[in-house]
């Protein structure tokens, strides 16, 4: 599916849910592995006619639903079977019951995956047809000889197509909810049989069929910033900014150097128009290991009412840091950064909506699904879906948290460095800002960039490493960077 005029994020918002995400959660399950394990338990115990019949019926359902073209391979289940057999001891009659319950889970999951994949495919066919019809109408509107009545009719037709797209998405969402709920009910029924409890087989945690939670599942909880950052420690005074990727890997992008020193060699590879200089504004980790860096390219021109250091953003692919490739110019997004959302297979961009002095608005843009055959094509499908709740007119950095969820850190001229967190990128439009570094703690502080995070699995506390910049006023430009940490509780 390649949509040019219909926005998937807006469809999701209007429909009240994401059918693609539900399908993705179902497809994450591994029915073939569960079925192989079921066969091993079935063979390991003493079968009764009743347990054998239950197992064979479930196996037939699985065989009818599972698509073997998925290429799944059987798991090495011998250790698990031997452990549970030893655990049950003389209760070997229970082993075939475990096998039957597992086979029922495998069959229910395979059936749900088949139904969900078919429903999403049908939806995408509907949306592609509507998108093509909208495109034809838009091309017809370019005819200068159109009458006013014909133009109004075309506009009404486009609106009807858009409304149909919303209705189709809502209908698919309802069907997918039903499919998921039916599978979840089957899963709960198997667990309620008493054969798959942790005390008996320890199976429900180690061979989780699909991460669905309770029926609807409910929205994941937002991660919570635990307090202000620690006391910043001075790092260096060669460049400002020093933007990095959040995993601590890849190049470091220096900003303006101290007077008399050369510019950052890595940043200089992202050249803009003649006479301009590249200033990094943020980074993004994309799909398949891609590393994107975002730049402004000021040329030194001072225009009253405009921020002379912030220009319309450019995006560069630094996956090969020695030979970066320009991806393109952002559509009216300034001081941008971004993140890849694997749940939706989309890029998310946050940046200022203008470079006007005093304009603190930061917008949120979402791309269409990323095409593996054209991985940088997301630039051409960005749609603004709202504004984040952390305003500011200096740099910001959007990151995905290791423990789940998303975080935006940002600065504002003469103000503090703050952050917001949410379970989803769209949740950043309503999150409450938390101050990390006050302006009186580090005067002129700006340019926050996340250089790494670590999660304590025992407590769920994620420690974020943060770098910020300052520029002490004076006759010589003498930028400094500082490092600190703060916590995010999951």
Secondary structure by P-SEA (a helix, b strand, c coil): cccccccaaaaaaaacccaaaaaaaaacccaaaaaaaaaaaaaaccccaaaaaaaaaaaaaaaacccccccccccccaaaaaaaaaaacccccaaaaaaaaaaaaaaaaaaaaaaaaaaaaaaaaaaaaaaaaaaaaaaaaccccccaaaaaaaaaaaaaaaaaaaaaaaaaaaaaaaaaaaaaaaaaaaaaccccccccccccccccccccccccccccbbbbccccccccccccccccccccccccccbbbbccccccccccaaaaaacccccbbbbbccccccccbbbbbbbbbbccccccccccccccbbbbbcccccbbbbcccccccccccccccccccbbbbbbbccccccccbbbbbbbcccccccccccccccccccccccccccbbbbbbbcccbbbbbbccccbbbbcccccccccccbbbbbbcccccccccccccccccccccccccbbbbbbbbbbbcccccbbbbbbbbcccccc
